[in-house]
Amino acid sequence: MALDYSTIRNLEITTTIKDNKKEGSLLWVLDKTKSPMGGRKLKQWILNPLLQPELINYRLDIVEKLNNNLYITEKLSKLIDFIYDLERIGTKIVYNTVNPKDLVALKTSLSKLPLIKDSLLQLDHPPLNDLANKIVLLDDLVNIIDKGIVDNPPTHVKEGGIIKKGFNEELDKLKYTAENGRKWLGEYEHKLRLETGIKTLKIGYNKVFGYYIEVTRTNAHLVPESFQRKQTLANAERYFTAELKEYEELILSAADKIIQLEYNLFCDIRQRALDKINEIQRNSELIAELDCFCTFAIIASENKYTKPIVDTSDEIIIKAGRHPVIEQMIAKENFISNDTLMDCRDNRMLIITGPNMAGKSTYMRQVALITLMAQIGCFVPAKFAKIGIVDRIFTRVGASDDLSSGQSTFMVEMNELANILKNATKKSLIILDEVGRGTSTFDGMSIAQGAVEYILNPEILGAKTLFATHYHQLTSLEEKYSGIKNYSIAVKEENDQIIFLHSIIPGGSDKSYGIQVAKLAGVPSPVIRRAKDILHQLENGYGSNNEVAITKDDDLFSHAFEDYLEIIEELKDLDLNNITPIEAMMFLSSIKKKLERR
């Protein structure tokens, strides 16, 4: 299934809308993977839900078996936690950029495969047996890396210190020579001090002059004739002897040979890994999938998810469904679950009304996310779920300007609606939230009803749709068209207060409770009182030409009534065709100052 950008964003599948962070998204809830490639595989699954019921049920059956055997599943998860990023190590092997530390990580990872394979076979489950039998044990490669490369090697490959003692006889001899050469230098220095009587004599080394004997100028008269001058310093002379030169060649030659030989041996081991690259990459893929399966099983147990029934029917039936993310953000026992019944017959379109903040958007997203989770082979947050496979999930939720392309809120909304109407099919699931609210009431309601009738028509589209709206007039469409069902969010009213019950109940709502919601949000009391008066006038048809009367004695406006009228008159007198940008800015500044004096 292809998920478009709007759906990924609106359902907060990988990141949140507000902060663009993983925390608070569906991926955040589901991603408890232990390996890097498992994490990437899970994200790939989430963004590409399956359409074939046999593949979906293959995943669900594996998750069910693992969920019923959590002891082994948790053991598998702990083993996977020891596995490094085989996918990226494999890529580095192919491009010859792998370093000694990578090969040690490869050894550690491959050494866990026998235990993983045995644990899978213990479950005695055909799909898991098949997965276990596909895992290729690379014991020879593990052994060669274990015997050849030190446990904590350097990152660079041409500085030595990579190969273990005992792996190569020639290398061991060279290292013995180098180590004994350094020992000889110490003994030779001590011998020269005794022979010359120069207690401060020392043997040193630099890359330009090699090994040298350094004697201070005050002791220069004690230097024997066998010393040959090599370098003169301000306060010292440097010499060498034939014996020192001979050992210098031996030591330096051994050091160079050690580095080159270690590099050659490392390349041989790297080639052994390259020879098994297909097996390494296949194992990486299998471990990534197993990581996802174990994650799904463990999360299903922790969050009390249920195995959904997935088929090719047109039904979406959910009993006591929950929003997978929001229930993690609040106490689980406080989340109100809801049922859903949708099909392509009598329940094609659910028109949902109710106040803002009551949970309409949460409910619709919940249905979409449960559907998506079922189609990636994951258990779902519900007591029961039967999901007829959908070919696409479309969403039109929220409102925002697209300033970069010069599009208003309403234009963005219409573009998204157009995309849905052009690309959805009868097998799609559509989520529409407040279509038409970005323009005037009558225009918006007309567009909303037009969209409802277009989607509802089985000869044109007939897709399953959740449609949330504040246009309560649309609830009358239930009587006019078959396939529409009205639902609303239950609300309890007490002493001019409202309590959101967050339950979806049959039947439409004839009130938006906007003023009560504004009060809950902390809007000042004078505004609330004035809003109630205006609402009363509108509901009773007061005012001429549908205008609401503004009384000078009203508490909210009495002190500034004249100021507001003055500003209104100034705006009426403004000649927009002849005003310059600078004049417009100055005019707005003067109005702003008048309002600030309020």
VOKEVO-822768 format. One record per residue (C-alpha): x, y, z. Coordinates in pm, 1 decimal. Layout:
BEGIN
        x        y        z
        X        Y        Z
...
This chain:
BEGIN
        x        y        z
      0.0      0.0      0.0
    128.0    343.7    -89.4
     93.1    609.2    181.9
    105.5    968.3     60.6
    276.0   1249.9    248.2
    -49.0   1390.1    389.3
   -148.6   1054.8    538.5
    195.4    992.4    690.5
    188.8   1340.6    840.4
   -176.2   1355.7    951.7
   -170.4   1013.7   1116.5
    168.0   1095.1   1274.0
    304.2    762.4   1157.7
    676.4    833.9   1189.9
    692.5   1181.2   1347.7
    454.6   1419.5   1523.3
    295.5   1712.6   1343.5
    379.9   1964.1   1614.2
    746.1   1892.5   1686.6
    844.6   1661.1   1400.1
    980.0   1417.1   1659.6
    958.2   1040.0   1677.0
    817.3   1047.2   2031.2
    440.2   1061.7   2009.7
    419.9    883.7   1672.5
    304.7    532.6   1582.5
    667.5    438.1   1511.5
    757.3    545.9   1865.2
    498.6    305.8   2008.6
    594.6      9.6   1790.6
    971.2     47.0   1765.1
   1116.2   -161.3   2046.5
   1357.8   -332.9   1809.2
   1702.2   -431.3   1935.4
   1910.1   -415.8   1616.9
   1974.3   -122.4   1381.5
   1858.6   -319.6   1077.6
   1547.9   -427.3   1271.4
   1461.7    -63.7   1335.0
   1498.5     19.5    966.3
   1294.5   -285.0    866.2
   1011.5   -189.0   1103.4
    993.6    163.7    961.0
    985.8     13.4    612.2
    696.6   -214.9    713.6
    500.2     72.8    867.8
    536.8    289.3    558.1
    449.2      2.3    322.8
    147.8   -191.3    458.7
     69.4   -516.7    281.6
   -222.0   -579.6     48.5
   -204.2   -960.7     23.8
   -400.5  -1136.9    301.4
   -176.6  -1445.9    290.3
    134.9  -1237.1    363.5
    -41.6  -1039.8    636.5
   -167.2  -1355.9    805.3
    177.9  -1515.3    770.6
    314.1  -1231.8    986.4
     20.3  -1243.1   1226.4
     60.6  -1618.2   1281.1
    429.3  -1575.0   1366.3
    351.7  -1291.3   1607.0
     80.0  -1503.8   1770.2
    320.4  -1794.6   1823.5
    584.7  -1565.6   1972.0
    321.9  -1393.6   2185.8
    215.8  -1730.2   2326.8
    579.0  -1817.9   2409.9
    708.2  -1496.9   2562.2
    991.2  -1664.8   2754.5
   1156.4  -1777.2   2430.0
   1062.1  -1451.6   2258.0
   1233.8  -1241.7   2524.2
   1536.0  -1471.7   2503.8
   1548.1  -1414.8   2128.0
   1515.9  -1039.8   2179.0
   1811.5  -1040.3   2420.0
   2023.2  -1237.6   2171.6
   1934.7   -995.3   1892.0
   2048.4   -712.6   2118.8
   2406.7   -847.2   2085.1
   2395.5   -828.7   1706.3
   2559.2   -529.7   1540.6
   2449.6   -363.7   1217.2
   2513.1   -657.0    982.4
   2358.4   -472.1    691.3
   2607.0   -184.7    705.6
   2901.3   -409.6    790.1
   2811.8   -611.6    479.6
   2810.7   -296.7    267.5
   3154.3   -200.2    400.4
   3285.1   -548.2    320.4
   3163.3   -514.5    -39.3
   3335.7   -177.1    -80.8
   3655.9   -284.3    103.2
   3607.5    -16.2    367.3
   3556.7   -256.3    656.3
   3803.5   -210.4    944.8
   3924.9   -452.5   1215.2
   3661.7   -335.5   1466.5
   3390.2   -409.9   1210.0
   3516.9   -765.4   1169.0
   3515.7   -819.4   1546.0
   3154.8   -688.7   1550.1
   3076.0   -930.5   1266.2
   3226.3  -1218.1   1465.8
   3023.3  -1125.9   1776.0
   2703.9  -1106.0   1571.2
   2753.6  -1431.0   1381.3
   2842.7  -1615.9   1701.0
   2484.1  -1556.8   1827.9
   2319.0  -1719.4   1526.3
   2338.6  -2080.4   1654.0
   2158.3  -1981.3   1975.9
   1894.1  -1790.1   1779.7
   1842.3  -2082.0   1544.6
   1805.7  -2331.3   1830.7
   1554.7  -2106.5   2009.4
   1341.7  -2076.7   1695.8
   1338.9  -2452.4   1642.7
   1222.5  -2499.8   2002.5
    896.6  -2327.2   1911.0
    817.9  -2602.8   1658.5
    620.3  -2368.7   1433.8
    641.2  -2421.8   1053.8
    697.1  -2055.5    953.4
    952.2  -2007.0   1232.7
   1116.9  -2340.6   1149.6
   1148.1  -2218.0    792.5
   1301.6  -1891.8    912.2
   1546.1  -2082.6   1134.6
   1650.5  -2312.7    850.5
   1724.9  -2013.3    628.9
   1979.2  -1880.6    880.2
   2328.2  -1978.6    760.0
   2578.8  -2052.7   1036.1
   2923.3  -1919.8    941.1
   3135.6  -2097.5   1200.9
   3448.0  -2101.3    980.2
   3434.7  -1724.6    937.6
   3372.4  -1675.3   1309.9
   3672.5  -1894.6   1393.4
   3911.8  -1724.5   1151.0
   3820.9  -1380.1   1285.9
   3841.9  -1502.1   1644.3
   4185.1  -1658.8   1594.3
   4323.1  -1385.1   1373.8
   4210.2  -1046.4   1508.3
   4270.7   -914.5   1859.1
   3963.7   -850.9   2073.7
   4009.4   -474.7   2082.5
   4181.1   -382.7   1755.3
   4261.4    -35.2   1623.5
   4037.1    128.2   1366.1
   4316.6    186.6   1114.1
   4450.4   -106.8    915.4
   4808.2     13.5    846.6
   4933.3     83.6   1194.1
   4975.1   -272.8   1319.9
   4834.9   -418.8   1639.9
   4561.6   -610.5   1452.3
   4665.3   -976.9   1442.5
   4674.1  -1209.5   1742.3
   4988.3  -1389.5   1854.4
   5003.8  -1745.1   1723.4
   4802.2  -1678.8   1406.3
   5103.9  -1653.2   1173.0
   5451.8  -1797.6   1238.7
   5640.8  -1540.7   1030.9
   5463.7  -1255.1   1207.1
   5544.6  -1402.7   1547.7
   5917.6  -1420.7   1455.4
   5919.7  -1060.6   1339.0
   5746.4   -946.1   1657.3
   5998.0  -1144.1   1864.4
   6283.6   -974.5   1679.9
   6133.0   -631.0   1727.8
   6061.5   -689.5   2096.2
   6410.8   -832.3   2160.9
   6566.7   -551.6   1960.6
   6415.2   -297.4   2197.7
   6536.2   -503.5   2490.0
   6884.1   -510.4   2334.1
   6879.7   -129.2   2302.5
   6827.6    -94.4   2675.7
   7106.8   -335.6   2754.6
   7339.0   -169.5   2500.6
   7275.2    174.5   2652.9
   7365.2     41.6   2998.3
   7681.5   -123.3   2856.6
   7800.9    201.2   2692.2
   7747.7    399.9   3011.7
   7971.9    156.3   3199.1
   8239.7    151.2   2925.9
   8258.2    528.5   2877.0
   8179.3    642.5   3228.9
   7919.0    882.0   3086.3
   7622.3    842.0   3317.7
   7396.6   1072.9   3111.1
   7453.1    885.6   2783.8
   7125.4    779.5   2622.5
   7004.6    610.8   2305.9
   6719.5    781.7   2119.9
   6532.5    768.0   1790.6
   6367.9    998.7   1538.7
   6233.1    942.8   1190.3
   6500.3   1156.2   1021.8
   6821.6   1019.7   1175.4
   6704.9    685.3   1309.3
   6872.7    552.7   1627.8
   7151.2    759.3   1783.6
   7370.8    787.1   2094.3
   7338.3   1128.7   2260.2
   7618.2   1274.7   2477.7
   7624.0   1621.9   2635.2
   7903.8   1858.4   2532.8
   8050.1   1851.0   2886.1
   8114.9   1477.8   2840.3
   8229.7   1493.8   2478.8
   8592.1   1436.0   2581.7
   8494.4   1092.0   2715.8
   8357.4    969.6   2380.5
   8563.2    674.9   2239.0
   8694.3    669.4   1882.4
   8449.6    394.2   1783.7
   8166.2    650.9   1807.8
   8091.1    818.6   1472.2
   7938.9   1166.5   1477.4
   7584.1   1178.9   1334.0
   7441.0   1519.4   1439.7
   7552.7   1824.5   1634.0
   7312.4   2006.6   1864.4
   7354.6   2321.1   2073.0
   7430.6   2133.8   2393.2
   7496.5   1780.4   2275.9
   7647.8   1557.8   2012.3
   7480.6   1253.8   1858.5
   7673.3    947.3   1745.9
   7627.4    596.9   1615.9
   7829.8    278.1   1620.0
   7851.0     -6.9   1371.9
   7678.6   -232.6   1619.8
   7392.3     17.8   1673.0
   7352.0     62.0   1297.0
   7320.4   -313.1   1247.6
   7046.0   -343.1   1508.7
   6872.3    -32.8   1374.6
   6832.2   -198.7   1037.1
   6708.5   -514.8   1202.6
   6453.7   -339.4   1426.9
   6320.2    -95.2   1167.7
   6302.1   -363.9    906.0
   6106.3   -585.7   1143.3
   5862.9   -304.2   1232.8
   5790.8   -227.1    866.9
   5751.0   -592.4    784.8
   5516.4   -640.9   1081.3
   5282.6   -362.7    965.1
   5280.1   -486.6    605.2
   5232.0   -849.9    700.8
   4950.9   -765.3    944.9
   4777.0   -568.0    671.0
   4811.1   -859.7    428.8
   4671.8  -1102.9    685.2
   4383.1   -864.7    758.3
   4306.9   -845.7    385.3
   4299.5  -1225.1    369.9
   4044.2  -1237.1    653.2
   3845.1   -957.7    488.0
   3839.1  -1160.5    167.8
   3706.0  -1460.3    361.2
   3422.5  -1236.3    478.4
   3363.6  -1111.3    123.5
   3337.6  -1470.3      3.3
   3042.2  -1512.8    243.2
   2878.1  -1176.6    173.3
   2556.1  -1328.4     33.7
   2510.4  -1535.3    347.9
   2589.8  -1235.8    570.3
   2334.8  -1016.0    392.7
   2071.6  -1289.8    400.4
   2126.3  -1340.6    772.8
   2097.3   -965.8    822.6
   1758.4   -964.9    648.9
   1632.6  -1262.1    852.9
   1746.0  -1113.4   1185.1
   1580.8   -780.9   1094.7
   1250.2   -958.2   1028.3
   1278.7  -1167.2   1344.5
   1352.4   -850.8   1541.9
   1027.0   -699.5   1412.8
    827.5  -1013.6   1492.0
    963.9  -1027.9   1847.8
    888.9   -657.4   1893.5
    529.0   -701.4   1777.4
    480.5   -999.1   2012.2
    625.1   -823.5   2317.2
    430.9   -501.0   2253.3
    110.0   -699.3   2203.1
    157.4   -851.9   2547.5
    253.8   -526.0   2719.0
    -24.4   -318.5   2561.6
   -297.4   -586.8   2553.9
   -331.7   -592.4   2177.2
   -548.7   -845.1   1992.1
   -482.1  -1050.2   1679.3
   -702.4   -903.8   1404.7
   -891.0  -1103.8   1145.8
   -769.8   -981.9    806.4
   -948.1  -1078.4    485.3
  -1057.8   -942.1    149.6
  -1406.2   -840.5    263.3
  -1520.5   -477.8    267.6
  -1581.7   -471.0    643.0
  -1400.9   -288.6    919.9
  -1537.9   -409.6   1251.6
  -1364.7   -296.2   1569.5
  -1480.0   -365.5   1923.9
  -1340.8   -146.6   2202.2
  -1078.1      7.6   1977.6
   -813.1    239.1   2125.5
   -572.3    493.8   1981.2
   -230.5    319.8   2002.3
    -36.1    639.2   2070.8
   -268.1    842.5   2291.3
   -327.4    552.6   2529.5
     49.9    550.7   2587.5
     51.6    924.1   2663.0
   -218.2    897.0   2930.4
   -305.6    636.5   3189.2
   -436.8    336.0   2992.5
   -732.7    292.5   3223.9
   -844.6    649.8   3144.9
   -867.1    598.7   2768.7
  -1225.0    553.2   2645.3
  -1248.8    278.0   2385.1
  -1498.6    287.8   2098.1
  -1654.6     51.4   1845.9
  -1653.4     87.9   1468.0
  -1867.3    -71.7   1196.5
  -1794.5     14.4    834.2
  -1860.2   -157.3    502.3
  -1936.0    -65.5    142.3
  -2310.7   -112.2    185.8
  -2518.3     44.3    464.9
  -2219.9    182.3    655.1
  -2011.5    340.7    380.4
  -1993.8    683.4    537.8
  -1998.7    772.8    905.5
  -2075.7   1141.6    959.1
  -1943.9   1237.9   1301.5
  -2053.9   1554.5   1479.8
  -1975.3   1697.5   1819.8
  -1777.5   1972.7   1990.0
  -1410.6   2045.6   1940.8
  -1176.3   1867.3   2184.8
  -1434.1   1589.4   2230.7
  -1231.6   1333.3   2036.4
  -1363.2   1322.5   1678.1
  -1017.8   1344.1   1520.2
   -872.4   1096.8   1770.1
  -1144.5    846.3   1686.9
  -1097.0    874.3   1311.9
   -719.4    850.2   1334.0
   -764.8    552.7   1565.8
   -962.2    362.5   1302.0
   -703.4    442.1   1035.7
   -410.2    339.5   1257.0
   -575.0     12.6   1362.3
   -632.9    -66.8    995.5
   -272.0     15.3    911.1
   -135.8   -188.8   1203.6
   -340.3   -490.6   1095.0
   -204.6   -466.2    741.7
    159.3   -462.5    855.1
     97.5   -785.1   1047.2
     78.5   -633.9   1394.5
   -175.0   -702.1   1668.8
   -408.1   -407.0   1730.2
   -537.6   -210.2   2032.5
   -889.2   -352.8   2049.6
  -1082.0   -640.0   2202.7
  -1181.2   -757.6   1856.2
  -1095.3   -643.2   1505.9
  -1194.3   -765.0   1162.0
  -1021.0   -568.8    890.6
  -1112.3   -598.9    524.9
   -797.3   -499.3    338.7
   -796.3   -140.9    209.3
   -581.1    -42.7    -88.4
   -512.2    313.5     31.8
   -565.3    528.7    339.7
   -637.6    893.6    261.5
   -660.5   1171.4    519.5
   -768.7   1534.3    512.9
   -707.8   1650.1    868.1
   -609.5   1983.2   1018.5
   -543.4   2314.2    848.4
   -228.6   2507.8    774.0
    -99.2   2760.1    522.2
    171.6   2663.9    273.8
    346.5   2998.2    256.9
    644.0   2868.6     58.7
    420.8   2797.1   -242.0
    180.6   3084.9   -177.5
   -115.5   2865.4    -84.0
   -373.1   2959.6    176.5
   -521.8   2723.0    432.1
   -826.9   2674.1    216.0
   -622.2   2606.8    -98.1
   -413.4   2344.6     85.5
   -735.9   2184.3    205.4
   -884.8   2178.0   -143.0
   -566.1   2035.9   -296.3
   -572.6   1750.7    -48.1
   -943.4   1690.7   -109.7
   -886.5   1689.1   -486.3
   -605.8   1436.1   -448.9
   -832.7   1207.4   -248.5
  -1127.4   1230.3   -487.7
   -903.4   1162.3   -788.6
   -704.9    869.5   -644.9
   -931.5    686.0   -399.4
  -1108.5    366.0   -498.8
  -1395.1    165.4   -357.4
  -1138.6    -31.9   -153.1
   -990.1    281.2      7.6
  -1039.5    420.1    357.9
  -1093.2    796.5    367.4
  -1062.2   1024.0    671.2
  -1207.0   1373.2    627.0
  -1200.5   1622.8    912.3
  -1380.9   1956.8    885.8
  -1384.4   1982.6    506.0
  -1487.0   2331.2    397.0
  -1410.4   2518.4    716.7
  -1147.2   2737.8    549.2
  -1406.4   2948.1    364.2
  -1749.1   3100.8    424.9
  -2016.2   2892.7    594.5
  -2237.4   2841.1    291.5
  -1946.4   2776.4     55.2
  -1789.5   2536.9    300.5
  -2110.0   2348.1    367.1
  -2178.8   2321.2     -6.1
  -1832.6   2179.4    -73.7
  -1866.4   1938.2    218.3
  -2203.4   1807.4     97.6
  -2078.5   1783.0   -259.9
  -1781.0   1575.7   -142.0
  -2008.9   1353.0     68.7
  -2240.7   1284.3   -224.8
  -1948.5   1217.8   -462.6
  -1772.8    972.9   -229.0
  -2097.8    805.2   -128.9
  -2205.4    724.1   -484.1
  -2101.0    359.6   -545.7
  -2099.7    416.3   -921.3
  -1839.2    690.1   -882.3
  -1643.2    595.0   -569.7
  -1831.0    434.8   -277.0
  -1526.5    422.6    -47.1
  -1551.6    370.2    329.1
  -1531.9    718.6    482.4
  -1518.3    880.9    824.0
  -1639.7   1239.6    791.0
  -1620.0   1475.4   1090.7
  -1797.3   1808.3   1057.8
  -1950.5   2101.2   1241.5
  -2204.3   2147.6    963.1
  -2489.8   1981.6   1148.8
  -2712.3   2026.1    846.2
  -2522.0   1736.7    685.5
  -2673.7   1495.6    936.0
  -3000.5   1521.7    742.0
  -2832.7   1334.4    455.6
  -2879.5   1009.1    649.2
  -3249.8   1022.9    564.8
  -3182.7   1108.2    200.8
  -2910.2    857.3    109.5
  -2852.4    496.3    201.4
  -2504.1    415.9    323.0
  -2476.4    714.6    560.6
  -2481.3    670.9    936.4
  -2473.7    959.6   1183.3
  -2260.3    938.8   1494.1
  -2168.5   1193.3   1757.6
  -1941.6   1234.1   2056.7
  -2129.0   1197.1   2384.6
  -2126.9   1511.4   2597.9
  -2269.1   1569.6   2946.1
  -2402.5   1916.0   3034.9
  -2410.8   2034.9   3393.7
  -2472.5   2396.4   3505.1
  -2365.0   2545.9   3174.2
  -2054.8   2326.9   3182.7
  -1977.4   2039.0   2948.3
  -1797.1   1715.7   3022.1
  -1651.5   1523.6   2728.8
  -1735.7   1155.4   2758.4
  -1527.5   1065.6   2447.6
  -1774.3    793.9   2351.0
  -1902.3    753.2   1995.9
  -2279.4    709.4   1997.8
  -2534.1    668.9   1715.1
  -2713.6    981.6   1602.0
  -2606.1   1331.5   1508.0
  -2544.7   1631.4   1731.7
  -2728.7   1958.1   1681.4
  -2490.3   2164.7   1892.9
  -2119.0   2243.7   1865.5
  -2077.5   2368.6   2224.3
  -1827.0   2620.9   2091.1
  -1882.5   2873.6   2367.9
  -1845.2   2608.9   2638.4
  -1523.2   2487.0   2476.7
  -1397.9   2846.5   2464.4
  -1472.1   2875.8   2835.2
  -1280.8   2554.0   2905.5
   -989.5   2696.4   2708.7
   -975.2   3000.6   2937.7
  -1127.2   3270.0   2717.1
  -1205.8   3573.3   2943.4
  -1552.9   3587.3   3096.7
  -1660.9   3916.4   2927.8
  -1601.7   3755.3   2587.2
  -1796.8   3444.7   2689.2
  -2091.7   3654.5   2814.5
  -2096.0   3862.8   2498.8
  -2072.0   3552.5   2280.1
  -2375.9   3402.6   2451.2
  -2575.3   3720.8   2382.7
  -2474.4   3721.5   2017.4
  -2554.9   3351.5   1982.4
  -2898.8   3414.0   2134.5
  -2963.3   3693.6   1884.9
  -2851.0   3480.2   1590.9
  -3062.6   3183.9   1699.4
  -3368.4   3409.3   1732.3
  -3309.0   3605.7   1412.3
  -3237.3   3941.6   1582.2
  -3072.9   4225.9   1391.4
  -3141.0   4355.4   1043.8
  -2995.5   4182.7    737.4
  -2857.1   3900.3    951.7
  -2635.3   4147.1   1139.0
  -2599.3   4126.5   1515.6
  -2681.6   4438.5   1711.6
  -2397.9   4581.3   1922.6
  -2527.9   4766.6   2226.2
  -2332.0   5053.8   2370.6
  -2420.9   4949.0   2722.7
  -2269.8   4600.5   2691.9
  -1997.6   4536.0   2952.1
  -1749.3   4418.5   2694.5
  -1778.7   4713.8   2457.9
  -1902.3   5007.7   2664.5
  -1561.2   5159.4   2748.1
  -1418.1   5143.3   2399.0
  -1727.7   5160.9   2180.2
  -1645.7   5504.6   2039.3
  -1282.0   5403.6   1969.6
  -1393.0   5099.9   1773.8
  -1646.5   5300.8   1571.5
  -1377.2   5556.1   1491.5
  -1141.6   5283.1   1367.5
  -1421.2   5130.6   1159.5
  -1489.7   5466.6    996.2
  -1120.2   5514.4    920.4
  -1107.9   5173.2    754.7
  -1416.8   5254.1    547.2
  -1257.2   5580.3    424.8
   -929.5   5409.6    329.2
   -859.7   5422.2    -46.6
   -685.5   5090.5   -113.6
   -624.2   5174.2   -479.9
   -411.2   5480.9   -408.0
   -236.1   5403.6    -80.1
    137.3   5324.6    -94.2
    298.9   5040.0    103.1
    468.4   5288.7    337.8
    140.0   5472.7    397.1
    -33.6   5140.3    462.6
    228.6   5046.7    721.2
    192.6   5385.2    894.8
   -187.9   5353.3    891.1
   -174.0   5006.4   1047.9
     74.1   5134.4   1306.4
   -163.7   5413.2   1411.1
   -454.2   5166.6   1447.5
   -233.3   4932.5   1647.8
   -142.0   5213.4   1888.1
   -510.2   5300.1   1938.0
   -592.9   4937.6   2015.8
   -298.3   4907.6   2253.2
   -438.5   5197.9   2454.1
   -733.1   4967.8   2527.6
